[in-house]
Amino acid sequence: MDYLSKLFDLSDFPARWRCGNWTAFEGWLHIGSDLAIWGAYMAIPFTIAHFLRRRPEVQFPTIFWLFAAFIFSCGTTHLIEASIFYYPIYRISGVAKALTAILSWATVLALVRVTPEALKLPLLKQVNDELTREVAQRKKAQGALAESERLFRLLANGAPMLAWLTDREGRTLFRNSRKEAMRTKLQQPDDAPWWDLIHPSDLAACRKAVEESTGGDTGVTFDCRFLAEPGDYRWMMLSCVPYVDARGELQGMVFIAIDISDRKKAEEDLRKAEVLQRTLVNATSEIVWHVSGDGTMEDTDSWCRGTGMSPSAAKGHGWRSAVHPDFADAFSFLDDPTVSAVTRVERELKLVGSEWSVRDFQLRAIPILSPDGQLREWVGTLSDLSELRRAERDRAAIQQQLLHVQKLESLGVMAGGVAHDFNNLLVGIVGSASYLKTQMPPGDPNIEWVEQIEESGRCAAGITAQMLSFSGRQQGKPSLIKLSTSVHRVLGLATFGKHKGIRFVEEHAQEQPHVLMDPSQFDQVVLNLVTNAAEAVSQQGGTVIVRTSVIALTSEELARTWVADRLPGGRYVVLEVIDNGVGMSPEVLAKVFDPFFTTKFTGRGLGLAAVLGIVRGHRGALRIQSAPGVGSTFTIYLPAVDGPVSVGTPVPVVPTETSEREESSLVLVVDDEPLVRRVAAAILSRAKYKVHEAENGAEALVKLRQGIDGRPYTHLVLDLTMPGLGGVEVLEVVAVEFPGLPVILSSGHHEQDRVPERLRMSPNVRFLQKPYGSDELLRSLREWKK
């Protein structure tokens, strides 16, 4: 019933004109022949019918009618064969042939049944004539079959594909002549099975496909690698159809192979290009996007990776939800009908991500047009500007910090110069007072006032020392110290905050390297920082944490701290002073290192400015973190000392008093300040030294070379900072021309680093800080034994 329901369905088969390269002659030859046969066949049954009507007495009329029906059916099949060239009515043809077969056998059976009787009939000539006509028709049919076979071979050999027929054992029965065109040699003998031509890796799949195809009449199609030349395989699209006989038994297989090597290569090249493109997209930090002309996004991988959206949410037009509402029109160019091949879009916008709130992006986009100039899609990139913006902010902060540091540098230079001049003046005050005290008899009521003058001078010297600390020039006497030990000692001696409800907490790392620093200056740093922290929490009480640790820092990280110069990366020992007090506003933080700036009562001195100067003078760095109501954290970074460091040879202390007079000692005092020379000369003369003076370096060298009455000088008191030939230059000449001459270097601010190390570390060189009194000066000279 299913077959009959599709009897007039022509969609399953092509018309015969479409099956092969029919010529007009060949086609019409078949059509004309079939129509001629049909006409002849149609004439026979009508003739028989006419004969039967005219000869009702004829014997065996049933046989005649069956024969007429049979001839009519045969003619119908030829008519159908002619129609199939235009209308593929193969099902009707099958029905017609089936009816023809039924009528044929019915006629045969009838003839068999009546043949004995028919043999007795006298009209054999008519029968012979009929048989003659039947033989002629059969010969004609055989000719048509031969022609059909010839046409089939032409069709098979002319088709641009490789085709062959095998038996059930896989041996080749027929092969067309297209193997050269298909670039395959097929040199194996006909008795070799077809699977010898299949690549071993594809053989199992091919066998399975062929086995599946034997179960029906439609066949299967699959891709496999086909042997073209020895060792060379080409990709083929292979179709196999089972070949069955009239009884439906499998007799072999029909194979058709089409070379698809070029297509496979193109597909592989495309796949590689897609993999390369996706790899590049995944490797870049930018968001690579593309949308169709109507703004639809299909490939959402890069967009989702960059924004954190899910693929389902970003697909179609959903990707637009990641655009910040303030930049909703950022992609308005997608709707611009005037785009051209030269259109370029570049603008900034903000995106909202699932893993971050809002970020700035740089958008770049170009259109892709079809050959006729129609917009096909947009492609572009989104570059995250967050790091750039952060770098710009950091650069602005570093620039602001650098300007502040430069301002402090300028103030430091000024402070160092002022300290130097004040110390020269204080030499006159302190030195004169100490000298005057030695001239006054015991019990003199004015001694108290002289001592008061001397003490006031020394207090003024302490202020200049702070100024030198602020300038970073007061290095003192560096030694190897451990911060945790020094912090614990300073906090143990301090009394501030102990009766104000302030809790002090120490936290120290177990393993901690040393730092090279003057201990007294480090004590000053700790005291200043802890005092500030205690004052910050003094109103409501709180906690001050003092912590030491070790950290590895890069030069880039150090550049974002308070430093004088660019410091190298490496290991640094850390001192942190943390409080939970009132904190500082950004305005206060900007001025916290200004000299004499304070949020308390005025007149508090240099404070944190001195701390910064000391840290910078020791090649360290400082960082402040603070906010109102949160508290403050001061962090000091000092270079860690992991190996042995030369810190000089300690100078033994020699008592000021001595029973031995220095009548034989000749001292040359060199200083550009007359008051300093007079005070030093007076103190040394009172101690029985023979003293000469020089106001500059050039004069000092002349006098050193001349001596006094043929005697060389035994000591040299040399100022480091002088116009013209300075103290360092004089010291260089002395080291060459007068080796072994004891030299006392004196300066108003600490300038030991200006002296070359080979001279500074010489046992013949001492340093004397201004201002000094008689005891300091005499002690310095008496450190050398005669």
C-alpha positions in Angstrom: 0.0 0.0 0.0 2.9 2.4 0.8 4.2 1.7 -2.8 0.9 2.4 -4.4 0.4 5.6 -2.3 3.7 6.9 -3.9 2.8 5.7 -7.3 2.6 9.3 -8.8 5.4 10.7 -6.5 8.2 11.8 -8.9 10.5 13.4 -6.2 12.6 10.3 -5.6 14.0 9.9 -9.1 15.5 12.2 -11.7 14.2 12.3 -15.3 16.3 10.2 -17.6 17.6 13.3 -19.5 19.3 14.3 -16.2 21.1 11.0 -15.8 24.2 11.4 -17.9 25.3 13.4 -20.8 22.5 12.5 -23.3 22.8 14.0 -26.8 19.6 15.0 -28.6 20.1 12.3 -31.1 20.6 9.6 -28.5 17.6 10.8 -26.5 15.2 11.1 -29.4 16.5 7.9 -30.8 15.2 6.1 -27.7 12.1 8.1 -27.5 11.2 7.7 -31.1 12.0 4.0 -31.0 9.9 3.4 -27.9 7.0 5.4 -29.4 7.3 3.4 -32.6 7.2 0.2 -30.7 4.3 1.4 -28.7 2.4 2.3 -31.9 3.1 -1.0 -33.3 2.1 -2.8 -30.1 -1.0 -0.8 -29.9 -1.9 -1.8 -33.5 -1.6 -5.5 -32.7 -4.2 -5.8 -30.0 -6.7 -3.7 -32.0 -6.0 -5.8 -35.0 -6.6 -8.9 -32.9 -9.8 -7.4 -31.5 -11.0 -6.5 -35.0 -10.1 -10.0 -36.1 -12.0 -11.6 -33.3 -15.0 -9.5 -34.0 -14.8 -10.5 -37.6 -14.0 -14.1 -36.9 -16.1 -15.1 -34.0 -15.7 -18.7 -35.0 -12.0 -18.6 -34.3 -10.8 -21.2 -31.8 -9.4 -20.3 -28.4 -10.6 -16.7 -28.3 -9.3 -16.4 -24.7 -5.8 -17.0 -25.9 -6.2 -14.3 -28.5 -7.6 -11.8 -25.9 -4.8 -12.7 -23.5 -2.3 -12.2 -26.3 -3.9 -8.9 -27.2 -3.7 -7.8 -23.6 -0.1 -8.9 -23.3 0.8 -6.9 -26.5 -1.1 -3.9 -25.2 0.8 -4.1 -21.9 4.1 -4.4 -23.7 3.3 -1.4 -25.8 2.4 0.5 -22.6 5.8 -0.2 -21.1 7.4 1.3 -24.2 5.2 4.4 -23.9 6.2 4.7 -20.3 9.9 4.3 -21.2 9.6 7.2 -23.6 7.9 9.3 -21.0 10.6 8.6 -18.4 13.0 10.9 -20.3 10.9 13.8 -19.0 8.8 12.4 -16.2 10.5 9.9 -13.8 7.4 7.6 -13.4 9.5 4.6 -12.5 6.9 3.3 -10.0 4.2 3.3 -12.7 6.7 1.7 -15.0 7.2 -1.0 -12.4 3.5 -1.6 -12.1 3.2 -1.7 -15.9 6.0 -4.2 -16.2 4.5 -6.3 -13.4 1.2 -6.3 -15.2 3.0 -7.2 -18.4 4.7 -10.1 -16.6 1.4 -11.3 -15.2 -0.2 -11.2 -18.6 2.8 -12.8 -20.2 2.7 -15.7 -17.8 -1.1 -15.9 -18.1 -0.7 -16.1 -21.8 2.0 -18.7 -21.6 -0.1 -20.8 -19.3 -3.0 -20.5 -21.5 -0.9 -21.4 -24.5 0.5 -24.4 -22.7 -3.0 -25.5 -21.8 -4.4 -25.2 -25.3 -1.3 -26.1 -27.3 -2.2 -29.8 -27.7 -5.5 -28.8 -29.1 -4.0 -25.9 -31.1 -1.6 -28.2 -32.8 -4.7 -29.9 -34.3 -5.7 -26.6 -35.8 -5.1 -26.1 -39.4 -4.1 -22.3 -39.2 -0.4 -22.8 -38.3 0.8 -20.2 -40.8 -0.8 -17.4 -38.8 0.7 -18.8 -35.6 4.1 -18.9 -37.3 3.7 -15.4 -38.5 2.9 -14.3 -35.0 5.9 -16.1 -33.7 8.1 -14.5 -36.4 6.9 -11.1 -35.3 7.6 -12.0 -31.6 11.1 -13.0 -32.5 11.6 -9.8 -34.4 10.5 -7.8 -31.4 12.8 -9.7 -29.1 15.7 -9.0 -31.4 14.7 -5.4 -31.3 14.6 -5.4 -27.5 18.0 -7.0 -27.4 19.4 -4.3 -29.6 17.8 -1.7 -27.4 19.4 -3.5 -24.4 22.8 -3.4 -26.1 22.4 0.2 -26.9 21.4 0.9 -23.3 24.5 -0.9 -22.1 26.6 1.1 -24.5 25.1 4.3 -23.2 25.7 3.2 -19.7 29.3 2.7 -20.4 29.5 6.1 -22.0 27.9 7.6 -19.0 30.1 5.8 -16.5 33.3 6.7 -18.4 32.3 10.3 -19.0 31.3 11.1 -15.4 34.0 13.0 -13.4 34.3 10.3 -10.8 35.8 6.9 -10.3 33.2 4.1 -10.5 33.6 0.3 -10.3 31.5 -2.8 -9.7 32.6 -5.7 -7.5 31.3 -9.1 -6.7 30.4 -10.4 -3.3 34.1 -11.2 -2.6 35.2 -7.7 -3.5 36.8 -8.5 -6.8 36.4 -5.9 -9.5 33.9 -6.7 -12.2 33.8 -3.4 -14.0 35.7 -0.2 -13.7 35.3 3.0 -15.6 38.2 4.8 -17.3 38.4 7.9 -15.0 41.2 6.7 -12.8 43.7 9.1 -14.5 41.4 12.1 -14.1 41.0 11.1 -10.4 44.8 10.9 -10.0 44.8 7.3 -8.9 46.6 4.5 -10.6 44.5 1.5 -9.4 47.2 -0.9 -10.5 46.0 -3.8 -8.3 44.6 -6.8 -10.3 40.9 -7.2 -10.6 40.9 -10.2 -8.3 42.3 -8.0 -5.5 39.7 -6.8 -3.0 38.7 -3.1 -3.1 39.7 -2.6 0.5 43.4 -2.9 -0.4 43.0 0.7 -1.7 41.8 2.1 1.6 44.2 3.7 4.1 44.7 1.3 7.1 43.4 3.9 9.6 40.1 4.3 7.6 39.6 0.7 6.8 37.6 -0.3 9.8 35.1 2.6 9.4 34.8 1.8 5.6 34.1 -1.9 6.3 31.4 -1.0 8.8 29.8 1.5 6.4 29.8 -1.0 3.5 28.2 -3.7 5.8 25.5 -1.2 6.8 24.8 -0.4 3.2 24.1 -4.0 2.3 21.0 -3.9 4.4 19.2 -1.5 2.0 19.1 -0.2 -1.5 20.0 3.5 -0.9 23.7 3.0 0.0 25.9 5.1 2.2 28.5 7.9 1.7 31.6 8.5 3.7 35.1 10.1 3.5 38.2 8.1 3.4 41.8 8.2 2.2 42.3 6.4 -1.1 45.5 5.0 -2.6 46.5 7.1 -5.5 50.1 6.0 -5.9 52.3 3.7 -3.8 52.5 5.4 -0.4 50.4 8.4 -1.5 46.8 8.6 -0.4 44.2 11.1 -1.5 40.9 12.0 0.2 37.8 10.6 -1.5 34.1 10.9 -0.9 33.1 7.3 -1.4 29.5 6.1 -2.1 28.6 2.5 -2.1 25.3 0.9 -3.2 24.5 -2.8 -3.0 24.0 -4.6 -6.3 21.2 -7.2 -6.1 19.6 -9.4 -8.7 16.0 -9.7 -9.6 15.4 -12.0 -6.6 16.9 -9.4 -4.2 20.0 -11.4 -3.5 23.2 -9.5 -3.1 25.6 -9.9 -6.0 28.2 -7.2 -5.3 28.7 -3.5 -4.6 28.7 -0.4 -6.8 31.3 2.1 -5.7 31.6 5.8 -6.8 34.6 7.9 -5.6 35.0 11.7 -5.9 38.3 13.3 -5.2 37.9 15.8 -2.3 41.6 16.2 -1.4 41.5 19.9 -2.3 38.4 20.4 -0.2 39.9 18.6 2.7 43.1 20.7 2.4 41.0 23.9 2.4 39.0 22.6 5.4 42.3 21.9 7.3 43.7 25.2 6.3 40.6 26.9 7.6 40.7 24.9 10.8 44.3 25.9 11.4 43.5 29.5 10.6 40.6 29.4 13.1 42.8 27.7 15.8 45.5 30.4 15.2 42.9 33.2 15.3 41.4 31.8 18.5 44.8 31.3 20.1 45.8 34.9 19.3 42.5 36.1 20.7 42.9 34.1 23.8 46.6 35.2 24.2 45.8 38.9 24.0 44.6 40.8 27.1 42.2 42.8 24.9 38.6 41.9 24.3 38.2 40.9 20.6 34.6 41.1 19.5 32.6 41.0 16.3 28.9 41.4 15.6 26.7 41.1 12.5 25.3 44.0 10.7 22.3 44.1 13.0 24.4 44.0 16.1 24.0 40.3 16.9 27.0 38.6 18.6 27.5 34.9 18.0 31.1 34.2 19.1 31.1 35.4 22.7 34.2 33.7 24.0 36.5 36.8 24.2 33.7 39.1 25.3 32.7 36.7 28.1 36.3 36.2 29.2 36.9 39.9 29.4 33.6 40.9 31.1 32.7 37.8 33.0 29.3 37.5 31.3 27.9 34.1 30.7 27.7 33.0 27.0 23.9 32.7 27.2 23.6 36.2 28.6 26.0 37.7 26.0 24.6 35.9 22.9 22.5 37.9 20.4 22.1 41.5 21.7 22.7 40.6 25.4 26.3 41.7 25.3 25.2 45.3 25.4 24.1 45.0 29.0 27.8 45.1 30.0 28.1 48.7 28.7 27.8 51.3 31.4 24.5 53.3 31.2 26.4 56.5 30.9 27.9 55.2 27.6 24.8 53.6 26.2 25.4 55.4 22.9 29.0 54.2 22.6 28.0 51.6 20.0 25.6 53.9 18.1 27.9 53.5 15.0 26.4 50.0 14.6 23.3 51.6 13.2 25.1 54.1 11.0 24.0 53.5 7.4 26.8 55.7 6.0 29.7 53.4 6.9 32.3 52.7 4.2 35.5 50.7 3.8 37.5 53.7 5.3 35.3 54.1 8.4 37.2 53.8 11.6 35.8 54.1 15.1 37.8 54.9 18.2 36.4 56.1 21.5 36.5 55.5 25.3 33.8 53.9 27.3 33.1 52.1 30.6 32.1 48.5 31.0 30.5 46.8 34.1 32.0 43.4 34.8 30.8 40.6 37.0 34.3 40.4 38.7 34.8 44.1 38.9 32.6 47.1 39.2 33.4 49.6 36.4 36.5 49.9 34.2 37.6 52.2 31.4 38.2 50.8 28.0 39.5 52.0 24.7 37.1 51.0 21.8 38.4 50.5 18.3 36.2 49.1 15.5 36.1 48.7 11.7 33.3 47.6 9.4 33.6 44.6 7.0 31.7 45.0 3.8 30.5 42.6 1.2 31.8 42.8 -2.4 28.7 44.9 -3.3 29.5 47.4 -0.5 26.8 46.2 1.9 27.7 46.1 5.7 28.3 42.5 6.7 29.7 42.8 10.2 31.7 44.9 12.6 35.0 43.8 14.3 37.0 45.5 16.9 38.9 45.4 20.2 38.4 46.8 23.7 41.6 47.7 25.5 41.5 47.8 29.3 42.7 51.3 30.4 42.6 50.4 34.1 46.3 49.8 34.4 47.0 52.9 32.3 44.8 55.0 34.5 46.3 53.5 37.6 49.8 54.2 36.2 48.8 57.8 35.4 47.6 58.2 39.0 50.7 56.6 40.3 52.9 58.8 38.1 51.0 61.9 39.2 51.4 60.8 42.8 55.1 60.1 42.3 55.5 63.4 40.5 53.8 65.2 43.4 56.0 63.3 45.8 59.1 64.1 43.8 58.2 67.8 43.8 57.7 67.5 47.6 61.1 65.7 47.9 62.8 68.3 45.8 61.3 71.0 48.0 62.6 69.1 51.0 65.9 68.7 49.3 66.1 72.5 48.7 65.1 73.1 52.3 67.7 70.5 53.4 70.4 72.3 51.5 69.3 75.5 53.1 69.2 73.9 56.5 72.6 72.4 56.0 74.1 75.7 55.0 72.4 77.4 58.0 73.6 74.7 60.3 77.1 75.0 59.0 77.2 78.8 59.5 75.5 78.5 62.9 78.0 75.8 64.0 80.9 78.1 63.0 79.3 80.8 65.2 78.7 78.4 68.0 82.4 77.4 67.9 83.1 81.0 68.9 80.4 80.9 71.6 81.0 77.5 73.0 84.8 77.6 72.5 85.1 81.1 74.0 82.9 80.2 77.0 84.9 77.0 77.7 88.2 78.9 77.2 87.0 81.7 79.5 86.0 79.2 82.1 89.5 77.9 82.2 90.9 81.4 82.8 88.6 82.1 85.8 89.8 81.2 89.3 87.8 78.6 91.3 84.9 80.1 93.2 84.5 83.0 90.8 80.7 83.9 91.0 80.7 84.5 87.2 81.6 80.9 86.4 77.9 80.0 86.6 77.1 82.5 83.9 79.9 81.3 81.7 78.7 77.8 82.1 75.2 79.0 81.2 76.6 80.5 78.0 78.3 77.2 77.2 75.2 75.2 77.9 73.1 77.5 75.7 75.6 77.1 72.9 75.4 73.4 73.2 71.6 73.5 73.2 71.8 75.5 70.0 74.2 72.9 68.6 71.5 70.3 69.2 69.1 72.3 67.1 71.6 72.5 64.3 72.1 68.8 64.7 68.4 68.4 64.0 68.7 70.6 61.0 71.5 68.4 59.7 69.3 65.4 60.3 66.6 67.0 58.2 69.1 67.7 55.4 70.3 64.1 55.4 73.9 65.1 56.1 74.1 64.1 59.8 75.3 60.5 59.4 77.0 60.1 62.8 79.0 57.0 63.4 77.3 54.1 61.7 77.5 50.6 63.1 75.7 47.3 62.6 72.5 47.2 64.6 69.5 44.9 64.8 66.3 46.9 64.7 64.3 44.6 67.0 66.9 44.9 69.7 67.1 48.7 69.4 63.3 49.2 69.3 62.9 47.1 72.5 65.6 49.1 74.2 64.1 52.5 73.3 60.6 51.5 74.3 61.8 50.1 77.6 63.5 53.4 78.5 60.7 55.7 77.3 58.0 56.9 79.7 55.6 58.6 77.3 52.0 57.4 77.3 52.4 54.9 80.2 49.9 56.7 82.3 47.4 57.7 79.5 45.8 54.3 78.8 48.1 53.7 75.8 49.1 50.1 75.1 52.4 49.4 73.3 52.8 46.2 71.3 56.0 44.9 69.9 56.1 42.4 67.0 59.4 41.2 65.6 60.3 38.7 62.9 62.4 35.8 64.1 65.2 36.0 61.5 66.3 39.6 60.9 69.5 40.9 59.3 71.4 43.9 60.5 71.4 47.4 59.1 74.2 49.9 59.0 73.1 53.0 60.9 74.1 55.4 63.6 72.4 54.0 66.8 71.6 57.4 68.3 70.0 58.5 65.1 67.9 55.4 64.9 66.8 56.0 68.5 65.8 59.5 67.4 63.7 58.0 64.5 61.9 55.5 66.9 61.3 58.2 69.5 59.8 60.6 67.0 57.5 58.0 65.4 56.4 56.5 68.6 55.8 59.9 70.2 53.6 61.0 67.2 51.7 57.7 67.4 51.2 58.1 71.2 49.9 61.6 70.7 47.5 60.4 68.0 45.8 58.0 70.4 46.2 60.0 73.6 42.7 61.5 73.6 40.8 58.3 73.7 43.5 55.8 74.5 44.5 53.1 72.0 47.2 50.8 70.8 50.5 51.6 69.2 52.1 48.6 67.4 55.9 48.7 66.7 56.8 45.9 64.2 60.0 44.9 62.5 60.3 42.5 59.6 62.2 41.8 56.4 60.9 42.2 52.9 62.1 42.1 49.3 61.3 45.2 47.2 61.7 46.1 43.6 63.0 49.5 42.5 59.5 50.2 41.1 57.9 49.6 44.5 60.6 51.8 46.2 59.9 54.6 43.7 56.5 55.0 45.2 57.9 55.8 48.6 59.5 58.9 50.1 63.1 58.6 48.8 65.8 61.1 47.8 67.2 59.0 44.9 66.1 55.9 43.0 67.0 53.0 45.3 67.9 49.5 44.0 65.7 46.6 44.6 66.7 44.0 47.2 66.1 43.0 50.8 65.1 45.7 53.2 64.6 45.6 57.0 61.2 47.1 57.9 60.2 49.3 60.9 56.4 49.9 61.2 54.8 52.1 63.8 51.0 51.7 63.7 48.4 53.5 65.6 44.6 53.5 65.7 44.3 57.2 66.4 42.7 60.1 64.7 44.6 59.7 61.4 45.5 62.4 58.9 43.7 63.9 56.0 45.3 64.2 52.5 45.9 67.8 53.2 47.9 67.1 56.3 49.7 64.2 54.7 50.9 66.6 52.0 52.7 68.8 54.6 53.7 66.2 57.2 57.4 66.4 56.4 57.5 70.2 56.1 59.9 71.7 58.7 58.1 73.0 61.8 54.7 71.9 60.5 52.4 70.5 63.2 48.7 69.9 63.9 49.4 70.5 67.6 50.7 73.7 69.2 53.3 75.6 67.3 57.0 75.5 67.9 57.4 71.7 67.9 60.7 71.6 66.0 61.6 69.5 63.0 60.1 66.2 64.1 59.1 64.0 61.1 61.3 66.2 58.8 64.3 65.0 60.8 63.1 61.4 60.6 62.8 61.7 56.8 66.3 63.3 56.6 67.9 60.5 58.7 66.2 57.8 56.6 67.3 59.4 53.4 70.8 59.9 54.7 71.0 56.1 55.3 69.7 55.2 51.8 66.4 54.2 53.1 62.7 54.9 52.2 59.6 55.9 54.1 55.9 55.3 53.4 52.8 56.7 55.2 49.3 55.3 55.1 46.7 57.3 57.0 43.0 58.3 56.9 40.9 60.3 59.3 39.3 58.1 61.9 41.3 55.0 60.8 44.8 55.7 62.2 48.3 55.9 60.7 51.0 53.6 59.7 54.6 54.8 59.3 56.8 52.3 57.5 60.6 52.7 57.3 62.7 50.6 54.8 66.4 50.3 55.5 68.9 48.3 53.4 69.6 44.9 54.9 73.3 44.0 55.5 73.8 40.3 54.7 77.6 40.3 54.7 80.5 41.8 56.5 80.7 45.6 56.3 83.7 47.9 57.3 82.5 50.5 59.7 85.9 52.0 60.7 88.2 51.5 63.6 86.9 52.8 66.9 89.0 55.6 68.3 90.2 55.1 71.9 89.1 57.7 74.4 92.0 59.6 75.9 91.5 61.6 79.1 91.6 65.4 78.6 94.0 65.9 81.5 97.6 64.9 81.0 100.7 65.7 83.0 102.8 66.0 79.8 103.0 69.5 78.4 102.9 69.9 74.6 105.6 72.6 74.3 107.3 70.6 71.4 104.0 70.3 69.4 103.4 72.5 66.4 99.8 72.9 65.3 98.5 74.5 62.2 94.8 75.6 62.4 93.2 76.1 59.0 89.7 77.7 58.8 88.2 80.5 56.7 86.3 81.8 59.8 88.6 84.2 61.8 86.5 83.6 65.0 87.0 79.8 64.8 90.8 80.2 64.2 91.1 82.6 67.2 89.1 80.4 69.6 91.0 77.2 68.5 94.4 79.0 68.7 93.6 80.4 72.2 92.5 76.9 73.5 95.6 75.2 72.1 98.0 78.0 73.3 96.6 77.7 76.8 97.5 74.0 76.6 101.1 75.0 75.7 100.8 74.1 72.0 102.6 76.3 69.5 99.9 77.4 67.1 99.9 79.0 63.7 96.9 79.9 61.6 95.9 79.8 57.9 92.7 81.2 56.4 92.6 78.9 53.3 94.0 75.7 51.8 96.6 77.4 49.6 98.1 79.2 52.6 98.0 76.0 54.7 100.1 74.1 52.1 102.7 76.9 51.9 103.1 76.9 55.7 103.2 73.1 55.9 106.0 73.0 53.4 107.9 75.8 55.2 107.5 74.6 58.8 108.5 76.8 61.8 112.2 77.4 62.2 113.0 74.3 60.2 110.7 72.1 62.3 107.7 70.4 60.7 104.1 70.7 62.1 103.1 67.9 64.4 99.2 68.3 64.0 96.9 69.8 61.4 93.4 71.1 62.3 91.7 71.4 58.9 88.3 72.8 58.0 86.5 70.8 55.3 84.5 73.6 53.7 86.6 76.5 52.5 86.5 78.7 49.4 89.2 78.0 46.8 91.3 75.0 47.8 89.0 73.0 50.2 89.8 70.6 53.0 89.6 67.5 50.8 92.1 68.8 48.3 94.5 69.8 51.1 94.1 66.4 52.6 95.0 64.7 49.3 98.3 66.7 49.2 99.1 66.0 52.8 98.6 62.3 52.3 101.3 62.4 49.6 103.8 65.0 50.9 103.4 64.6 54.7 102.4 60.9 55.3 101.8 60.2 59.0 100.9 63.8 59.9 97.9 63.6 62.3 94.9 65.6 60.8 91.7 66.7 62.5 89.0 67.3 60.0 86.4 69.8 61.3 83.1 70.9 59.7 79.8 72.6 60.6 77.8 69.7 59.1 78.7 66.1 58.6 80.7 65.8 55.4 82.7 62.7 55.9 81.2 61.1 52.8 83.0 63.8 50.8 86.3 62.5 51.9 87.7 59.5 49.9 87.4 56.3 51.8 91.2 55.6 51.7 91.7 58.9 53.4 88.7 58.8 55.7 89.7 55.3 57.0 93.4 56.3 57.6 94.5 56.0 61.2 96.0 59.5 60.9 92.6 61.2 60.2 90.0 62.1 62.8 86.8 64.0 62.5 85.7 66.8 64.9 82.1 68.0 64.7 81.4 71.8 65.1 80.7 73.4 67.5 83.3 72.1 69.9 84.7 73.3 73.1 88.2 73.1 74.7 87.7 69.6 76.0 86.7 68.2 72.5 89.5 69.9 70.7 92.2 68.9 73.2 90.9 65.3 73.4 91.2 65.1 69.6 94.8 66.2 69.6 95.8 64.0 72.5 94.4 60.8 70.8 97.9 60.5 69.2 100.8 59.7 71.4 104.2 61.3 70.7 
